[in-house]
């Protein structure tokens, strides 16, 4: 269970987030070039805005994708002695069979967990960007996704 959840989470902050940031940066540069000949000046977002936006989007995606897995894992840990929570499949069935419906039960607690994950993803993206900048400043070539 944990490897599924962590793989999805890591895929979002190591894969989706950098790609989204690179795309947003490219769109801003394109707008700057296009506005050079326009009578209406382009007001670029503040530094770090693409970092925050990409981190928030990737964090939200990670939270939504991993919430059902996390809910099942938490119930399995909380109710270890109950037979219906012994395997991931039986625990998912037990959670889904609740009175409020499967979707509502599996996504219960998404907002507080989502806020934590969005914040963590933005921090991880900022640290990753800073570390890649430090490595590049030392003249070490690193091939990482779009930033190579």
ABEGO torsion letter per residue (X at the ends): XAAAAAAAAAAAAAAAAAAAAAAAAAAAAAAAAAAAABABBBBBBBBGAAAAAAAAAAAAAAAAAAAAAAAAAAAAAAAAABAAAABAAAAAAAAAABAAEAAAAAABGAAAAAAAAAAAAAAAAAAAAAAAAAAAAAGBBBBBEAAX
